[in-house]
Amino acid sequence: MPATGSAALPTQAPTKGRSQAPSQAQTQGPAGEAILRRQRVRESAARTYARSFPIVPVRANGMTVEGADGRRYLDCLSGAGTLALGHNHPVVLEAIRRTLDSGAPLHLLDLATAEKDDFTTALFESLPRDFAEQARVHFCGPAGTDAVEAALKLMQTATGRSGALAFTGGYHGMTAGALALTGNVAVKEPLPGGGEVVRLPYPYGYRCPFGVGGEAGTELAATYAERLLDDPSGGVVRPAAMVLEAVQGEGGVVPAPDDWLRAMRRITAERGIPLIVDEVQTGVGRTGAMWAVEHSGILPDAMVLSKAIGGSLPLAVVVYRAEYDGWLPGAHTGTFRGNTLAMAAGAATLRHVAAHGLAERAAVVGARMTERLRALAGELPVIGDVRGRGLMIGVELVDPEAEPDACGARPAAPGFAVRVREACLARGLIVELGGRHDAVLRLLPPLTITDEQADAVLDRLAHAIAAAAAGEGAGSAAGSAAGSAGGPAAGSAAGSAAGEGR
């Protein structure tokens, strides 16, 4: 199937032959090395992606990023899912230029503007109809974590309650309330308590919290939640909200079964608990539907939206049912809620995704990539599980020599995952890790990915995994890994795909 809407995104012509990954000095050159050195000295120890990818991007187009040294990479990180249309898409650039040329004010707090009105219209047109008809929108600070905070405060105001229900594996941000909801222990341990949050088990087939997996594990997760809430000695005071992700992203790309999502909606509705769905990473076509809630058909009480809704620029909102709109003026405020450029870029992105069927395209390409990766798992036992929805794909790496648990899952292999990530970068592919123990390779390519680019991503990933499994360093030639990769993912295009990253 051709890549709808991607004609304006040129792909690189493949270069034949095997390619040797350059050394660090060769990779960046003097200018790039100096920039990286200053970053290490000036920036905080909390920097993350800069540690994983020691490159200095200077140009980007579509899915391709070019470093200061002239090397080009296929970007499967996409700004952690922000770049629905890839880098510098013509539709986004045109919206930004048009706004700049119009003389529109770029910052107006929360005053009404034509750009804000147009973005709100485009957003409401994209939402499930029954939800949008009774919805209100609140513009937050420009990060998803602030929108999570706003959603919590909204429901606390509406219900008069303070606690929240959240899930194992969840990720909702780094501010106090959002961090309290987040499941990752490592980022929470150094901090004082972040609020009263009851943690419920999220259905995770490969590493089932109940040790049974499959539909039985999903049913147990729903039953446990319902009975705990109804148990007068269960210790759970009725909360202000339940917060969940329809597909956990940072948690390791774990899709929630649709039946479980419907059960959570029923359980919360019957008990008067507002349901907040965090669509910061899953929204704008990423999972094969415009919004991930559409797969199950549930209508939440609030949706938290950010990342792709700004068309690559910072923007975050909460959309919620009007009956919860009990805030006083200024109840959740902030200086940077009126980014005119982000609203123009976001409206253009939402309409382009809808007009060109890019959500449907994501479903088709994502299914094909997932199928091929599962076939590769049969050739490479270091791949424990392949899962995802649309173009939100996770590849969990494991120790194939270890004994499996009751569900057949082997222990995670975080050290090996780091070597794979390095081997991918050496082959011109940017992928990041997530999940339990950071052992899940996460693929978040733009929705505009072409069939040729999808094949190149899979070839490079297969070679990188095979090379790491064979004990080869990141500097080994990609071509030498082709024979080890074997199987359907290491076809005749292997050499040219590897050279394309140069």
Buried (B, 14 or more C-beta within 10 A) or exposed (E): EEBBBBEEBEBBEBBEEBBBBBEEEEBBBEEBBEBBEEEEEEEEEEEEEEEBBBBBBBEBBBBBBBBBBEBBBBBBBBBBBBBBBBBBBBBBBEBBEEBEEEEBEEEBEBEEBEBBEBBBEBBBBBBBEEBBEEBBBBBBBBBBBBBBBBBBBBBBBBBEBEBBBBBBBBBBBBBBBBBBBBBBEEEBEEEEEBEBBBEBBBBBBBBBBBEBBEEEBBBBBBEBBBEBBEEEEEEBEEBBBBBBBBBBBBBBBBBBBBBBBBBBBEBBBEEEBBBBBBBBBBBBBBBBBBBBBBBBEBBBBBBBBBBBBBBBBBBBBBBBBEEBEEBEEEEBBBEBBBBBBBBBBBBBBBBBBBEBBBBBBBBBBBBBBBEBBBEBBEBBEBBBBBBBBBBBBBBBBBBBEEEEBEBEBBBBBBBBBBBBBBBBBBBBBBBBBBBBBBBBBBBBBBBBBBBBBBBBBBBBBBBBBBBBBEEBEBEBBBBBBBEBBBBBBBBEBBBBBBBBBB
